[in-house]
Amino acid sequence: MSTQFNFVSVKKKSNIHFDGCSISHVIELKDGTKKTLGVILPTEHPLVFETQVAERIEIVSGKCLVQIGNNHESQTYYAGESFYVPKNTQFKIITDDIIDYVCHLEDR
């Protein structure tokens, strides 16, 4: 797993959701690929995100419990792991850790 991205442009304005519990920045790589780099703070209730494109979310640090789409089961993801969310799907995430993540926006 790479620890950095080289030769990127960064959107200066942050994306802040859920009263500041989720904060991210969009980066664009040289080849036009877009990603978001973000942090999710500990929450008492799940945060619900909607996807417009397919996303692969890589957990860089911390651990979280994730429920994807209509799946009634949740799975725990740890640093170094990732999960995939199809486009036009919602997912719920809850954590009692500080989560650093990379969201790889994929055109599938």
C-alpha positions in Angstrom: 0.0 0.0 0.0 1.4 3.4 -1.0 1.8 5.9 1.7 1.6 9.0 -0.6 0.3 10.3 -3.9 2.7 12.2 -6.1 1.9 14.9 -8.7 -1.6 15.7 -7.6 -3.8 18.8 -7.6 -5.9 19.4 -4.4 -9.2 21.1 -4.1 -8.6 23.7 -1.4 -12.2 23.7 -0.1 -12.9 20.8 2.3 -16.0 18.7 2.2 -17.5 18.7 5.7 -20.4 16.4 6.6 -22.3 15.4 9.7 -21.5 18.4 11.8 -17.8 18.0 11.2 -17.6 14.2 11.9 -16.4 13.6 8.3 -14.0 15.9 6.6 -12.3 15.3 3.3 -10.4 16.9 0.3 -10.6 15.9 -3.3 -7.4 15.2 -5.1 -6.9 14.6 -8.8 -3.9 12.6 -10.1 -2.0 13.4 -13.3 -4.0 10.8 -15.2 -7.3 12.4 -14.2 -8.2 9.9 -11.5 -10.0 11.5 -8.5 -9.9 10.4 -4.9 -10.9 11.9 -1.6 -8.6 11.9 1.4 -10.5 12.2 4.7 -11.0 11.7 8.3 -14.0 10.3 10.2 -14.3 11.1 13.9 -15.8 8.8 16.5 -19.6 8.8 16.3 -22.4 7.5 18.4 -24.7 6.9 15.4 -23.9 5.5 11.9 -23.0 8.1 9.2 -25.0 7.4 6.0 -23.3 8.2 2.7 -24.8 8.0 -0.8 -22.6 7.1 -3.8 -22.9 8.5 -7.3 -20.0 6.5 -8.7 -18.5 3.2 -7.5 -16.1 3.7 -4.6 -13.4 1.7 -3.0 -12.7 2.9 0.4 -9.3 2.2 1.9 -8.9 2.4 5.6 -5.5 4.0 6.4 -5.8 4.0 10.2 -8.3 3.0 12.8 -11.2 0.5 12.5 -14.9 0.9 11.6 -18.1 -1.0 11.2 -19.7 -0.8 7.7 -23.1 -1.8 6.3 -23.4 -1.6 2.5 -26.7 -1.2 0.7 -29.5 -3.4 1.7 -27.2 -5.9 3.3 -28.4 -6.4 6.9 -25.0 -7.6 8.1 -22.1 -5.2 9.0 -18.5 -5.9 8.7 -15.5 -4.5 10.6 -12.7 -3.1 8.5 -9.2 -2.3 9.9 -6.2 -0.2 8.8 -4.8 -1.7 5.6 -8.2 -3.1 4.5 -10.7 -1.7 2.0 -14.3 -2.2 1.0 -16.2 -1.6 -2.3 -19.5 0.3 -2.6 -21.3 0.1 -6.0 -22.5 3.4 -7.6 -25.9 4.7 -6.5 -25.7 2.8 -3.2 -25.7 4.0 0.3 -23.5 2.7 3.1 -23.4 3.3 6.8 -20.2 3.6 8.8 -19.7 3.9 12.6 -16.5 4.1 14.6 -15.2 4.7 18.0 -11.7 5.4 16.5 -10.4 8.3 14.4 -10.5 6.9 10.8 -8.1 8.1 8.1 -9.3 6.9 4.7 -8.8 7.2 0.9 -11.9 7.0 -1.2 -10.9 5.8 -4.7 -13.6 7.0 -7.1 -14.1 4.4 -9.8 -15.9 4.5 -13.1 -17.4 1.0 -13.3 
